[in-house]
Amino acid sequence: MTLELRRVTKEVAGQAWVHPTDLAMGPGSMNVLLGPTLSGKTTLMRLMAGLDHPTAGQILWQGKDVTGQRVQDRGVAMVYQQFINYPSMSVYDNIASPLRLQRVPRAEIDRRVRETAAMMRLTPFLDRRPLELSGGQQQRTALARALAKGAGLVLLDEPLANLDYKLREELRAEIPRIFEASGAIFVYATTEPEEALLLGGNTATLWEGRVTQFGPTPQVYRAPQDAVTARVFSDPPMNFKRIEVKRGEAALDEARWRVDVTDGQYTAGFRAPHLTLEQSPRAVPLVAQLDAIEITGAETFLHLLHGEDRWVGLVPGVRKLPPGAPLTLWLDPAHVYLFDDGGRLARAAPSAAAA
């Protein structure tokens, strides 16, 4: 099974919701669509499913052009962030419902329902109705129905967004295991970089209807090919600062370090955890004004002003620091990316290249 998008676009009222997009997904693959709200994730999924038709381009399933084919005629299952189950039916009947529509024999339905329920840890709840379940169990039921259907393409549109933290963490860890053996193509939309990293597989980063990069998730995270991708795949968004390189040496405030790029103007990018309060052997000092702190429990976000730029640092522990005061921070150049004037990656962070 393969899914391929060739120059697929979608326009609504003359406005481009999806710019020309090329994607190819293989059997048994987990593919994450990562981007902020309104970046085009759901629109792209609806095109893949056949719920919407592209303005231009082709969608191929197993090499066959299915661009104009109805969603009913495609082997697709979709799970949304809302718990979409039939409230009057038992968990068993919810999972069995698409199989009955397909007129699958009763014995086969029973086998697939029980097999999928066991995989999703729903066996003790098969006789219950959805409203008698927890939020996590309701979403497991929706996922089980998609799996039992035997669809070759399973689309998951932020399926964990409405769950509490503990349930999200539990299902995030389980989803790759659950789907690994199915052989289907899975497409999972999320706004959270951490979720993409946990799911693994491949990630497509989206920004304003454009796929900015697609490839193995660790590779996209460690070597974003442009500043937009780096911003999307960082939480908080990557910090940026215009710098100058002279005679092979980068300059930021009073700090200097050697870089292997041609001289000129660049944008330096570095992620929040790499701005620290503790000096390390290779780190260079930067001075910023502390605008606010945000304590999350085990970590503290530092909201910083550096000239006209706003930065965010993430440091371990609870830090009680007075806002408005100048603060010396330390940055290891091994974690600094350089982007050229066109926003393209000119130098990956050496630490990322070595990872």
Number of C-alpha atoms within 10 A of each C-alpha: 15 18 19 20 22 15 16 23 23 23 13 9 6 7 9 16 20 26 18 18 18 16 15 13 18 16 16 19 21 24 26 29 28 26 26 17 13 13 21 24 30 20 18 22 21 17 20 27 25 20 14 17 20 22 14 15 16 21 27 16 20 12 11 12 13 18 21 12 14 13 17 10 9 16 14 20 22 22 21 19 15 17 21 15 19 16 12 12 15 19 31 22 20 23 30 22 19 18 22 14 9 9 10 13 10 12 9 10 20 17 12 21 27 19 16 23 25 13 17 19 14 20 16 9 17 18 13 15 19 25 14 13 14 12 18 19 20 21 25 22 28 25 26 29 28 22 26 22 24 18 19 21 26 25 24 23 21 19 24 25 15 16 18 11 10 10 15 17 14 11 19 17 13 14 15 17 13 16 18 14 9 16 16 22 24 27 21 25 26 22 22 19 22 12 19 26 16 14 20 16 18 22 28 24 31 26 20 17 21 20 23 19 16 22 16 16 24 17 16 19 21 19 19 23 21 19 23 18 27 25 21 23 29 17 16 18 18 22 22 20 17 16 16 15 20 15 12 15 16 23 15 16 11 9 14 14 16 13 16 12 16 12 14 14 16 23 22 23 22 27 23 21 17 21 24 20 16 11 14 11 6 11 20 18 18 16 15 19 19 21 18 15 20 14 16 11 9 10 14 18 21 24 19 22 19 16 9 7 12 15 24 25 22 21 20 15 13 15 15 10 12 12 15 13 11 15 17 16 18 19 22 19 22 17 19 21 27 27 21 17 13 11 15 17 21 20 18 19 19 15 14 16 13 7 8
